Amino acid sequence: MTLDEFLKRLKRDSNDIEGLNKRTYYTYLDHLFKMIAYDGDRLNKKHDLMITPYLQYISNTMRDDFRSDLTKTEIEEIVESIKTDIDCMIFRIEQKDHPIT
């Protein structure tokens, strides 16, 4: 995945993630976590994106809080946390591509 593809995917996921429900969240987030872990880490190293803290937060969320039997409230909390991290990554990547002078 290229950096542009990764950024587009993050933007799409940032919008789509709020529509998750009790039946759809597990499969969707499982795939998202894997994509971010693999492509995010690789692209971060390659392009020095400075998104390591957000990658770590998402990794910790996956390890500590993610499971298939979350309640609706827990789903809302995990989605809000992940969306925040994704939005921060989007901001960092866009700043890297178009720095403020």
Secondary structure, 3 states (H helix, E strand, C coil): CCHHHHHHHHHHHHHHHHHCCCCCHHHHHHHHHHHHHHHHHHHHHHHCCCCHHHHHHHHHHHHHHCCCCCCHHHHHHHHHHHHHHHHHHHHHHHHHHCCCC
